[in-house]
Amino acid sequence: MIGVSYASVPLYKLFCATVEEKLKRRKEAPDSKVEQAAASREIRVWFNADVSETMPWDFQPTQEYVRVRPGQSTLVFFTAHNKSDKPVTGYSLYNVTPDKAAFYFNKIQCFCFEEQRLRGGETIDMPVFFYLDPEFATDWNCRNINDITLSYIFHKVEDAQGEEEDDGRPSVVKLHSGPHPAVGAAVPVAAAS
């Protein structure tokens, strides 16, 4: 009996080490599966840009679409041109379709949620820095999604005091970084490298 109790300590350590190794492998396996799935998927992200009827701007993406892999950070630009001879301030709203993919679409930095002011006749490029969460590649509901559309619409900010004055200062694109407060926390950027 004493011999069994002495032998049980090394046997218990061996048992714990084996179980720990199996649990470790199980934990690592999903990550490697996600990485493999993300590396093998290529998604086209299409861009759409529009302005409201009262907005005297031309607004368009500088490219029709880009090809991305889940987890890959991508930088794209939209161009805005104020067709009027007066300063005009606008704000943009965006939408990602299909809805199932919107959950995985993460904008790191964009011009949305901030008012943008252009002087009369001015043209500026506005960046959007985004990535598709690697988990997109393993979501069964997204298995047939190969195209995603990012759409923006610019609306004119109506000034309560009438027309805006041209102060002579050049326009600066205001960028929003991270998630909108109403959206919640985004996936850490480091995970998207």
Secondary structure, 3 states (H helix, E strand, C coil): CHHHHHHHHHHHHHHHHHHHHHHHHHHHHHHHHHHHHHHHCCEEEEEEEEECCCCCEEEEECCCEEEECCCCCEEEEEEEEECCCCCEEEEEEEEEECHHHHCCEEEEEECCCCCEEECCCCEEEEEEEEEECHHHHHCHHHCCCCEEEEEEEEEECCCCCCCCCCCCCCCCCCCEECCCCCCCCCCCHHHHC
